[in-house]
């Protein structure tokens, strides 16, 4: 059992016994950043550029660990939208050669040529704590109910680091932990039911490497792809290529949209050519019968049957079911996990699960990525002073987030935490119409190119 008197409290790069805590409360403590993905590392770059102390807590073995899980995917947004300005400046000062800015990187290339070099910079590397899973965030010796002097009490971040329990203290917290790894279920109700959880060996949540490590799993199978967005289309395009080599592969596309045409997007009118080609390619696959569309189909239950997976739901208002499904690929979005911040006072929109002030700006029923108005520190403020949720987690369940938006968020937050309030208020963001979301792109001349996604 842990002896609380011997509990080690980590303050930036230093440690001391808990019973020796300083009388000056939060003064001199670093800013804590949770998550060393693109947005978390950008926050570190902006704080470093302003000579603000920070610590960066990452649960993975390296920076950008989550991106490695979809390293085979190619973004359709070019490099110029995926590199933070402060990060680029620090990298260039250390001899980094920037990639061709109009090229489309894969996830693996994003890590190899940008995130990994950024994490190794002398301004950042000493302050990254890898293999450090955040368990909870609160105020020192102060629960959620206590108000007196609350804003002057340091944050305490409870973590598991390499199997050992530790705590870190900070004067502010930037939660850039994202939503990856916390998918929505296949059911249209959004509720995780026991039957679906019991079938996880036959269900892939995310973007499988169908042309690589997952090929054997899907070839010559009857596969249902659930979802009407870009990630679902990733899988469909890859499966169509697999079908050419394994013609018994059967591809079902299940979604709630009333018309499949709604999923095609802007096609030739899209501001990003690569993304526009997506709609044209998937339209062609549907029209020639390689992909069978079942829509609108609202899944009410996923259960096991003798023939495989059975989907029970409704189609056009009538009871319906689908059976004989060997594998499912579920791309119904992700949701934030708020368990680590339950002891903080937060303001979260009840519908989008986004930062409350962002909800009217990002509601996907109203906005595409490109119509989201610029926002920064002011909109991201929480009732808990000096606590911010940024990146995809700040958007909750809304699928309209993009990296460039996250970079602008942390630029503004870092400016505010540094006392540069004028810079924090001046928020500018230039995006192509409908934004820089992500898709899978298979050009007709290179069917074996990597797929595209964010």
Secondary structure, 3 states (H helix, E strand, C coil): CCCHHHCEEEECCEEEEHHHCCCCCCCCCCEEEECCCHHHHHHHHHHHHCCCCEEEECCCCCCCHHHHCCCCEECCCCHHHCCCHHHHHHHHHCCCCCCCCCCCCEHHHHHHHHHHHHHCCCCCHHHEECCEEEEEEEECCECCCCCCCHHHCCEEEEEEECCEEEEEEECEEEECCCCCCCECCCCCCCCCCHHHHHCHHHEEECCCCCCCCCHHHHCCCEEEEECCCHHHHHHHHHHHHHHHHCCCCEEEEECCCCCHHHHCCCHHHCCCHHHHHHHHHHHHHHHCCCCEEECCEEEEEEEEECCEEEEEEEECCEEEEEEEECEEEECCCECCCCHHHCCCCCCECCCCCCEHHHHHHHCCCCCCHHHCCCCCHHHHECCCCCEEECHHHHHCCCCCCCHHHHHHHHHHHHHHHCCCHHHHHCCCCCCCCCCCCCCCCCECCECCCCECCC
